Structures are given as C-alpha cells and as structure tokens.
Amino acid sequence: MKKWAFILFTVVLATVLGACTTTQDADPSDENENKGQTDETKEQKEEGDKAEAGEKVLYVNNGTEPKSFDPSIGFDSVSWTPLNNLMEGLTRLDEDSVAQAATAEKWDISEDGKTYTFHIRDDAKWSNGDPVVAGDFVYAWKHMLDPDTASEAAFLAYFIEGAEAYNSGEGSRDDVKVKAVDEKTLEVVLNAPTGFFLDVLTNPAFFPINQKIAEENPKWHAEADTFVGNGPFALVSWKHEEEMVFIKNEEYWDHDAVQLDQVHWAMVNDDNTQYQMFSSGDLDLASIPAELSDELIDGDNVYIGEQGGLEFYRFNVTEEPFQNKKIRQAFSYAINRDDIAEYVVKNGVKPAYAFVSPGFTGPDGKDFRDGDEKLVSFDPDQAKQLLEEGMKEEGYDELPPVILSYNTSDTNKAVAETVQNMLKENLEIEVTLENQEWNVFSEAQKNLELQFSRSSFINDYSDPVNFLESFITDSYMNRTGFSNEEYDELIEKGKTEVDEEKRWEYLHKAEKLLAEEMIAIPIRYYNIVSLEADGVTGILRHPVGYLDLKYADKN
C-alpha cells in the first residue's frame, strides 16, 4: 500500500476503514493557533540546527491529515502509518510480515488454544518515561469496545470473550475477558481457538493507551504537546493539515535499532505535486502518477511489492434499482477490469476477478487464489441480457437515475469516469458522477445514503476472512444493506473452525456466494509502488497496510 503507503494515501484514500481530519479534537481558538505558531517556529529552528549537525532526517508524505491518533478511532490508512511508528502493540510485524514479540517479550497459550498470557517487557516505557503496564492494554481495549467510543475497529476484538456483547450494549465492561494479572502480565480469553490472533494484535487498534494520561486529559491524542506513545518515534510537532515531525524515541525499549533521528511528514493529496516534491528532493518517498507510470515504473529507484487489498464499488441494495440482483450483475459484467488496471491506474496493478486478494497461504501451502475460476468477468452481451431481465422483473420501462459517488482523488476520479463510460457504452446507461471529501463521503456511505459508491479495503490482519467478514449482517463495514443468513453462517465457521482445511472451504463458499449476490463489484487489487530516494534503506512495507520505519536508514 504505500510507498505503497503513498499509492494508498493518494490513490486509495478510502478505505473502508478511515477519515481525514481531527479538527474536532483541536482547539480552534485564536490564542491556541498563535501559541502553536510560536511553538512551531521554535521547533523548526531546533530541527534545522539538528539537521545541520548531520542528523538523519527522512521526508515522507502522509497524503492528508490523520483522522485521529486515538488508536480506537484512527482506523484508516492515513492514521495507521504514523501510528504504527509512534506506538506499538504486544506484537509487531517483522521483515517477513510475521507477528513477532514487541511490547510483549513472550506469551503462553493454553492447551485449548483460548487463553493467552502475555508478559510485557520490563523496559517497555511510554515516551514520557512511564512504564507500559498491562492495565494500559486493558484500558485501551475496553475503551475501543465501549459503545460510547463508537470505534469502527471494535469488531476486530470480537474474538475475545465478552467483547461483542459489551460493544453491542448487551453485556458489561467487566465481562470482557481481558485482565491485568499484575503490572507486567496480561491475560486474554478468546471465544474459540484463533490461529491468527497474534496477527490481529499487530493492528493499531490494539495499541495500548497510557491510562493515567488519558484519564487526566481525554484529548491527549489531539496535539503534539499532549501525545504520549510507546513506539520507535515520538511526536514533537503537528501543524494540522500541513505537517508532522517525529523524533527518535529514546524511551523505546529497542531504541538502539532505530537509525533515523527525525521523520518529517507532509500532507500532500495530489499525485503530481508529491512527485514534483520527490524530484526536487523535498520528499524521500513518493507514489508514481498514473500518467508517468510507463516512463518510471521500471526505474532502479522503484519499489514494487504485494498489497493485501481491493478497490471495489458497493451497491446500496436498499435503494432502487439495486434491490435487483440481475441489475447488479449486469453492472458488473459491463466493466472491463483489464482496461482499468492497464490503462487507467497503471503502476503494475492487477485486475480483480474475485474479492479476496492474492497473498494468503492456506493449509495446503497454496495461495487462496490458486486454482480459482474467475468469480466475475467482462461480458457486455451477458450484461445487456441481465439488465433487460432485471428491469422486467421490477417493471421498469427505464432505469431509475443512478449516481456513482467517489471520494476525491485524481485516480479515483479517473476510474469513476472510466466506469461511467463503460456503463454508457455497454448498457446505454447514463450514470451521474458525484465526488465528496473523504470525511463527508465516509459518513454518507456508512449511513446508507449513497446509491452506488467507490470503496477500498486494506487488510487489517493476514487472513482472508478479514475482507469477507465485512459483509455479514449489521457489520458497520457492510454499508450495502445486504443481509444473508447463509453467508453469516459461513463466515462464523470461517472464523471458528479449528480444522484449517475445512475453515478455508467455508471461506471459499462465502466468497462465491458474495459474487453470486454481487452486492459489490471488485475492480482491482492493490500493490505497493514507491519511488525511493538514493540512500534510503530498511523501510518495511507490509501487505496488510502498515509502513514501518523502525529500521529505516538514510545515508
């Protein structure tokens, strides 16, 4: 996703999972603004002095303002990347994107696979010097599950006993089976054995929160001078909507592994502008604008890697004409994914003929996608026939007006315009386009106010069930109005079945059912494409969507 991170920030700003402003957490008063400018001037001078002294400074682009640095709220790509460098969970992805010991130095798993006992490092500290204790994880996870928090990430914790009941308002906080045995020991009890639980815990939603700080100031996460983290870097400057500055966190338990002294984060949501900044040396990392892909993609300074994610379009099945399955199928058959990938998005992306992206290895050692027939395809003749049949079923003489909504970005606009043209050419349907800024678009989509809309998904953890569970009944990520009892049952089995071969069979069946119902149209899989300046090394780009600068270096 970025570098992939940046293709995601500029090409994919969307995800099912995010937003782009924390202004609700900031004090808008003139006095506060003036104070921020004064502090910033001082900080910038100090930073410049350090740079002149030969310190290593990496310049990167976050695309836009993070939604929030509260780990329970910042459930999106533009929050994840900075958060993953400011904070750390019990586990952390290594260079092979496998969960490894992090704030927890080790753990024990009970014989039945349901109880995990984590042992937190003695030298794990917050950036203010406070020790990281088990109670900080208990506080953070129950804060995420608190119905009043309204965390979009809460569903990730439903593996924990009592979590779903508390989050849905049907249970109590005390029933959530997470407890501090002592200051450095955390016990977690799951509903069922979950082989990928350690991977789930790498998600920023499971980062701890300094309970003492949060109780003193509920908006601790909104400004640089109040933020406290436990990761490789510390936040020292945050000019909202413009720039953030991180410095090496000397309190971090593994600070000797951190090579960079500073990381400067720009917020430039324009492909060409950020590319020009890279060309002039103002950025060390950048995405490739689509129109320059053919020229740049084979360069020596280009990184290309796997990205677990999907760009797709959702139907709102509660609105006409998309209550009709054949009409939804007709729209899908009318879209040429090959052309969108090759000529519009470019940068080596692959067209998506199914929903779960490649990159997930099953119990047989094969990829989830290996051997699959295409679950969706391009067939204009079939599209016309299905549209005619669907309109007849609904008694339509003409199709009700269709509005395709997308969140603002150059690439999103180009893909939407291409889809609009394909629907006109292949189905003789006039589709109106509507673009909205991310925060407005995201809320409207979640509230089922959009008829036909763009979406993106970057995996939260390394298992195919992660995408598929988005469409169970009443999931906040569903955003289609779709409800199917058989599908819900398949996903439940796909999460709890102990026999891995059977579990994957359930997931394949669920994906095929999703394709048959066609409540969403897969467009293309994501990849990680990034321009990287000479001398930059050690950056980890994980397929699940995290950019890790812990081992990054710049010479």
C-alpha positions in Angstrom: 0.0 0.0 0.0 2.3 2.7 0.1 5.1 3.7 -0.8 2.6 1.6 -1.2 1.7 3.8 1.6 1.7 6.6 -0.7 -0.1 5.0 -3.5 -2.7 4.3 -0.9 -2.8 7.7 0.6 -3.1 9.3 -2.8 -4.7 6.6 -4.9 -6.7 4.8 -2.3 -7.6 7.3 0.3 -10.7 5.5 1.3 -10.7 2.6 2.9 -13.4 1.2 4.4 -11.7 1.9 7.1 -10.9 5.9 7.6 -11.3 9.6 7.6 -9.1 12.6 7.2 -9.4 15.2 10.0 -9.0 15.5 13.7 -10.3 19.1 13.8 -13.0 18.0 16.3 -10.2 17.3 18.8 -8.3 20.6 18.2 -8.9 23.9 20.0 -9.8 26.4 17.2 -9.3 29.5 19.3 -7.0 32.3 18.1 -5.0 32.1 21.2 -4.3 28.4 20.7 -3.4 29.0 17.0 -0.9 31.7 17.9 0.7 29.6 20.5 1.0 26.7 18.0 2.7 29.0 15.5 5.2 30.3 18.2 6.0 26.8 19.3 6.3 25.6 15.8 8.8 28.3 14.9 11.0 27.3 17.8 10.7 23.6 17.0 11.6 24.2 13.3 14.7 26.2 14.3 15.8 23.4 16.7 15.1 20.8 14.0 17.2 22.8 11.5 20.1 23.0 13.9 19.9 19.2 14.4 19.8 18.6 10.6 22.9 20.8 10.2 24.6 18.7 12.8 24.3 15.8 10.5 21.3 14.0 11.9 19.4 11.6 9.7 16.0 13.1 8.6 13.5 11.2 6.4 11.0 13.2 4.4 7.7 11.3 3.6 4.1 12.1 2.6 1.1 11.1 4.6 -1.3 12.3 1.9 -3.7 14.0 4.3 -4.5 14.7 7.9 -4.8 11.6 10.1 -8.3 11.0 11.4 -7.1 10.5 14.9 -4.2 9.3 16.9 -6.5 7.7 19.4 -5.8 4.0 18.3 -9.5 3.2 18.7 -10.6 6.0 16.3 -7.8 6.2 13.8 -9.0 3.1 11.9 -7.8 4.2 8.4 -4.6 4.2 6.3 -3.8 7.8 6.9 -3.8 7.2 10.7 -2.3 3.8 10.7 1.0 4.6 9.1 2.1 7.4 11.5 0.5 5.5 14.5 2.5 2.4 13.6 5.7 4.4 14.1 4.5 6.3 17.2 3.1 3.3 19.1 3.4 -0.5 19.4 1.2 -3.4 20.4 2.0 -6.6 22.1 3.2 -8.0 18.7 4.8 -6.3 15.7 5.2 -7.5 12.1 8.8 -8.5 11.2 10.6 -8.1 7.8 8.6 -11.2 6.6 5.3 -9.7 7.8 5.0 -12.3 10.5 3.9 -11.3 14.0 6.8 -11.2 16.4 7.4 -10.2 20.1 7.2 -6.5 20.6 6.0 -4.8 23.8 5.3 -8.3 25.0 8.6 -10.2 25.1 6.8 -13.6 25.2 3.5 -15.3 25.7 1.9 -18.6 26.8 -1.1 -20.2 25.1 -3.3 -22.7 27.0 -3.8 -26.2 25.7 -7.3 -25.5 24.4 -5.9 -22.5 22.4 -8.3 -20.0 24.1 -6.2 -18.3 26.8 -3.2 -16.1 26.0 -0.9 -14.9 28.8 1.3 -12.0 27.6 4.5 -11.0 29.5 5.3 -7.3 28.9 8.9 -6.2 28.8 10.3 -4.7 32.0 11.9 -1.9 29.9 8.8 -1.1 27.9 8.1 2.6 28.5 6.0 5.5 27.3 7.7 8.4 25.6 7.2 10.4 28.9 9.1 7.7 30.8 6.1 6.0 32.4 6.3 2.2 32.4 3.9 0.4 30.0 1.8 -1.8 32.1 -0.8 -4.5 31.5 -3.5 -2.1 32.7 -2.8 0.2 29.8 -3.8 -2.6 27.4 -6.9 -3.4 29.4 -7.9 0.3 29.4 -7.3 0.7 25.7 -9.1 -2.4 24.5 -12.2 -1.7 26.7 -12.1 1.9 25.5 -12.3 0.5 22.0 -15.2 -1.7 22.9 -17.1 0.9 24.8 -20.3 1.6 22.8 -19.8 5.3 23.6 -16.5 5.3 21.8 -18.2 4.1 18.6 -14.9 2.7 17.4 -15.0 1.3 13.8 -12.3 -1.1 14.8 -14.3 -2.8 17.7 -15.3 -5.8 15.6 -11.6 -6.9 15.5 -11.8 -7.6 19.2 -14.9 -9.8 18.9 -12.6 -12.8 19.1 -12.3 -12.0 22.8 -14.9 -13.5 25.2 -17.5 -10.9 26.2 -16.2 -8.3 23.7 -19.1 -8.3 21.2 -21.7 -8.3 23.9 -20.2 -5.3 25.6 -19.7 -3.4 22.3 -23.3 -4.1 21.3 -24.8 -2.9 24.6 -25.9 -6.4 25.6 -23.1 -7.1 28.1 -21.0 -5.3 30.7 -17.4 -4.0 30.6 -16.4 -6.4 33.4 -17.5 -9.4 31.2 -14.7 -8.7 28.6 -12.1 -11.3 29.3 -9.0 -9.1 29.4 -7.3 -8.6 32.7 -4.1 -7.4 34.2 -2.8 -10.3 36.3 -0.1 -8.0 37.6 1.7 -4.9 36.2 3.5 -6.8 33.5 1.2 -9.7 32.8 -1.9 -9.6 30.6 -4.4 -12.4 30.3 -6.8 -12.7 27.3 -9.5 -15.3 26.9 -10.9 -16.0 23.4 -14.3 -17.4 22.4 -12.6 -20.1 20.3 -9.1 -21.0 19.2 -8.0 -18.4 16.7 -4.7 -19.3 15.0 -4.2 -15.8 13.6 -4.8 -14.0 16.8 -1.2 -12.8 17.2 -1.5 -11.3 13.7 -4.7 -9.5 14.7 -2.9 -7.9 17.6 -0.5 -6.1 15.3 -3.3 -3.9 14.1 -3.0 -0.3 15.6 -6.5 -0.7 17.1 -4.8 -2.9 19.8 -2.1 -0.5 20.8 -2.1 0.4 24.5 -3.2 3.8 25.9 -1.4 5.4 28.9 -4.3 5.2 31.3 -3.0 7.8 33.7 -2.6 10.4 30.9 -5.9 9.6 29.2 -7.9 9.9 32.4 -6.2 13.3 33.1 -6.8 14.5 29.5 -9.3 12.7 27.2 -7.9 14.6 24.3 -4.3 13.5 24.9 -4.0 12.3 21.3 -5.0 15.5 19.6 -1.9 17.6 19.9 1.9 17.0 19.8 2.5 18.5 23.3 0.0 16.1 24.9 0.5 13.0 22.9 2.2 10.0 24.5 3.3 6.9 22.6 5.4 3.8 23.2 6.8 3.2 19.7 10.1 3.8 17.9 9.4 7.6 17.4 7.9 10.4 19.4 5.6 13.2 18.1 7.2 16.6 18.6 5.3 18.8 16.2 1.9 18.7 14.5 0.7 21.5 12.3 -2.7 20.2 11.4 -3.5 19.7 7.8 0.1 20.5 6.9 3.0 18.7 8.6 4.0 16.4 11.5 7.6 15.9 12.8 8.7 12.7 14.7 12.0 12.2 16.5 13.6 9.1 17.7 12.0 7.9 21.0 14.9 7.4 23.5 12.4 5.7 25.9 11.5 3.0 23.4 12.7 -0.5 24.6 14.5 -1.2 21.3 15.7 2.4 20.6 19.2 1.2 19.6 17.6 -0.4 16.5 16.2 2.9 15.3 18.5 4.6 12.9 16.6 7.8 11.9 16.8 10.9 14.1 13.7 12.6 12.6 10.8 11.9 10.2 9.0 14.8 8.6 5.5 14.0 7.3 4.0 16.2 4.6 0.3 16.1 3.8 0.0 16.5 0.1 -3.0 14.9 -1.5 -2.0 15.4 -5.1 -0.1 12.8 -7.2 1.7 15.3 -9.4 2.6 17.7 -6.5 4.1 15.0 -4.4 6.0 13.6 -7.4 7.5 17.1 -8.0 8.5 17.3 -4.4 10.3 14.0 -4.7 12.0 15.2 -7.9 13.2 18.3 -6.2 14.5 16.4 -3.1 11.7 17.6 -0.7 10.4 14.0 -0.3 12.4 10.8 0.0 9.4 8.7 -0.9 6.6 9.2 -3.4 4.0 7.4 -5.5 4.1 7.4 -9.3 1.4 9.5 -11.0 -0.5 7.2 -13.4 0.4 9.3 -16.5 4.1 8.7 -15.7 3.9 5.0 -14.9 5.2 3.8 -18.3 8.1 6.1 -18.0 9.1 5.5 -14.4 7.8 2.0 -13.3 11.0 0.1 -14.4 13.4 2.6 -12.8 16.1 1.5 -10.3 14.6 3.6 -7.6 11.2 2.0 -7.7 10.0 -0.4 -5.1 7.1 -2.8 -6.0 5.6 -5.2 -3.5 2.4 -7.1 -2.6 -0.5 -5.3 -1.1 -3.4 -7.1 0.6 -6.3 -5.1 -0.5 -9.1 -4.4 -3.0 -10.7 -1.4 -4.8 -14.3 -2.1 -5.4 -17.7 -0.4 -5.9 -20.6 -1.0 -3.5 -24.3 -1.2 -4.3 -26.9 0.0 -1.8 -29.4 -2.8 -2.0 -32.0 -0.8 -0.1 -32.2 1.7 -3.0 -33.6 1.3 -6.5 -32.6 -0.1 -8.9 -30.0 -2.2 -6.9 -32.5 -4.2 -4.9 -32.5 -6.4 -8.0 -29.6 -8.9 -8.2 -29.7 -9.2 -12.0 -29.3 -5.4 -12.4 -26.3 -5.5 -10.0 -24.8 -8.4 -12.0 -25.4 -6.5 -15.3 -23.3 -3.6 -14.0 -20.5 -5.9 -13.1 -20.5 -7.7 -16.4 -20.3 -4.3 -18.2 -17.0 -3.3 -16.6 -13.7 -4.2 -18.2 -11.3 -4.5 -15.3 -8.3 -5.3 -17.5 -8.5 -1.9 -19.2 -8.9 -0.1 -15.8 -5.8 -1.8 -14.4 -3.6 -1.4 -17.6 -4.6 2.0 -18.9 -6.1 4.0 -16.0 -4.5 3.0 -12.7 -1.3 1.5 -14.2 1.7 1.1 -11.9 1.5 -2.7 -12.3 -1.8 -3.2 -10.5 -3.8 -6.4 -11.3 -7.5 -6.6 -12.3 -9.7 -8.2 -9.6 -11.9 -11.1 -10.7 -12.7 -12.1 -7.1 -12.8 -10.4 -3.7 -10.0 -11.8 -1.6 -6.6 -10.5 -2.8 -3.7 -12.9 -3.5 -1.1 -13.4 -0.8 -2.8 -15.6 1.8 -1.3 -19.1 2.1 -3.6 -21.9 3.1 -3.1 -25.1 5.0 -2.1 -26.9 1.7 0.6 -24.4 1.1 -1.3 -22.8 -1.9 -2.5 -19.2 -2.2 -6.2 -18.6 -1.5 -6.5 -17.5 -5.2 -4.7 -20.6 -6.7 -7.0 -22.7 -8.9 -9.9 -20.3 -8.7 -12.0 -19.7 -11.7 -13.0 -16.1 -12.3 -15.9 -15.2 -10.0 -16.7 -12.1 -12.0 -15.9 -11.3 -15.6 -16.4 -8.8 -18.5 -19.2 -9.9 -20.8 -21.2 -7.0 -22.4 -23.7 -9.3 -24.1 -24.5 -11.1 -20.8 -24.7 -7.6 -19.1 -27.4 -6.5 -21.6 -29.4 -9.7 -21.1 -29.3 -9.4 -17.3 -30.2 -5.8 -17.4 -33.2 -6.5 -19.6 -34.3 -9.4 -17.3 -33.8 -7.3 -14.1 -35.8 -4.3 -15.5 -38.6 -6.7 -16.5 -38.7 -8.2 -13.0 -39.0 -4.7 -11.5 -41.5 -3.4 -14.1 -39.1 -0.7 -15.2 -39.6 0.9 -18.6 -36.4 2.9 -17.9 -33.8 2.5 -15.2 -34.1 4.9 -12.3 -31.4 7.5 -12.2 -28.0 6.2 -11.0 -25.4 8.3 -9.1 -21.9 7.0 -8.7 -20.2 8.6 -5.7 -16.4 8.6 -5.0 -14.1 10.2 -2.6 -11.9 13.0 -4.0 -8.6 12.0 -5.6 -7.2 12.1 -9.2 -7.1 8.3 -9.6 -10.5 7.8 -8.0 -11.9 10.3 -10.5 -10.2 8.7 -13.5 -11.5 5.2 -12.5 -15.1 6.5 -11.9 -15.1 8.3 -15.3 -14.0 5.1 -17.0 -16.7 3.1 -15.3 -19.2 5.7 -16.3 -18.1 5.4 -19.9 -18.2 1.6 -19.8 -21.8 1.6 -18.5 -22.8 4.0 -21.2 -21.1 2.1 -23.9 -22.1 -1.4 -22.9 -25.5 -0.8 -21.3 -26.6 2.6 -22.6 -27.0 3.8 -19.1 -26.3 7.4 -18.2 -24.6 7.5 -14.8 -24.0 10.7 -12.9 -20.8 11.2 -11.0 -20.5 12.8 -7.6 -17.3 13.4 -5.7 -17.0 14.2 -2.0 -14.2 14.8 0.5 -13.4 11.7 2.5 -14.9 12.6 5.8 -18.3 13.5 4.2 -18.2 10.6 1.8 -17.3 8.0 4.6 -20.2 9.1 6.8 -22.7 9.1 4.0 -21.6 5.6 2.9 -21.9 4.2 6.4 -25.3 5.8 6.8 -26.5 4.1 3.5 -27.0 7.5 1.9 -25.1 6.6 -1.2 -26.7 4.6 -4.0 -23.6 3.3 -5.9 -20.1 4.2 -4.4 -16.4 3.6 -4.6 -14.7 1.7 -1.8 -11.3 0.3 -0.9 -10.2 -2.3 1.6 -6.7 -2.9 3.0 -6.4 -6.0 5.2 -6.4 -5.4 8.9 -4.7 -8.8 9.5 -3.3 -11.7 7.5 -6.3 -13.9 6.9 -8.9 -14.0 4.0 -11.8 -13.9 6.5 -10.9 -10.3 7.2 -12.3 -8.9 4.0 -15.2 -11.4 3.8 -16.5 -10.6 7.3 -17.2 -7.1 6.2 -20.5 -8.1 4.6 -22.1 -10.0 7.5 -25.4 -8.7 8.7 -25.2 -5.5 10.7 -21.4 -5.1 10.3 -20.5 -1.4 10.3 -18.3 -2.2 7.3 -21.2 -3.7 5.3 -22.5 -0.4 4.0 -24.7 -2.1 1.5 -27.9 -3.1 3.4 -27.1 -6.8 2.4 -28.2 -9.5 4.9 -27.9 -13.2 4.2 -28.2 -15.9 6.9 -26.3 -18.5 4.9 -23.4 -16.0 4.3 -23.3 -15.1 8.0 -23.1 -18.8 9.0 -20.2 -19.4 6.5 -18.3 -16.5 7.9 -18.8 -17.7 11.5 -17.5 -21.1 10.6 -14.7 -19.4 8.7 -13.6 -17.7 11.9 -14.1 -20.5 14.4 -13.4 -23.8 12.6 -10.3 -25.5 14.1 -9.7 -27.7 11.1 -7.9 -25.2 8.8 -8.8 -27.1 5.5 -12.5 -27.0 6.4 -12.2 -23.4 7.5 -10.8 -22.4 4.1 -13.6 -24.3 2.4 -16.1 -22.2 4.2 -14.3 -19.1 3.2 -14.3 -20.1 -0.5 -18.0 -20.8 -0.3 -18.7 -17.5 1.3 -16.7 -15.6 -1.4 -18.6 -17.4 -4.2 -21.9 -16.5 -2.5 -20.8 -12.9 -2.4 -20.0 -13.0 -6.1 -23.4 -14.5 -6.9 -25.3 -11.9 -4.9 -23.0 -9.2 -6.5 -23.5 -6.6 -3.8 -20.1 -5.2 -4.6 -18.1 -5.1 -7.8 -14.3 -5.9 -7.5 -12.2 -3.6 -9.6 -8.5 -4.2 -9.0 -6.1 -5.4 -6.3 -3.7 -3.1 -4.7 0.0 -3.3 -4.8 2.8 -1.3 -3.2 4.6 1.0 -5.6 7.0 3.7 -4.3 9.8 5.9 -5.6 12.6 5.8 -3.1 15.5 8.3 -2.9 19.1 7.1 -3.1 20.5 6.2 0.2 17.2 5.3 1.8 17.2 1.7 3.2 15.4 -0.5 5.7 11.8 0.5 5.2 9.3 -2.3 5.9 6.1 -2.2 3.8 3.7 -4.8 5.0 0.9 -6.2 2.7 -1.7 -5.6 5.4 -1.1 -1.9 5.1 1.5 -0.8 7.6 4.5 1.2 6.8 7.3 0.6 9.4 10.2 3.0 9.7 11.7 1.4 12.8 14.7 0.0 10.8 14.8 2.7 8.1 18.0 4.5 7.4 19.2 7.3 5.2 22.8 7.8 4.1 
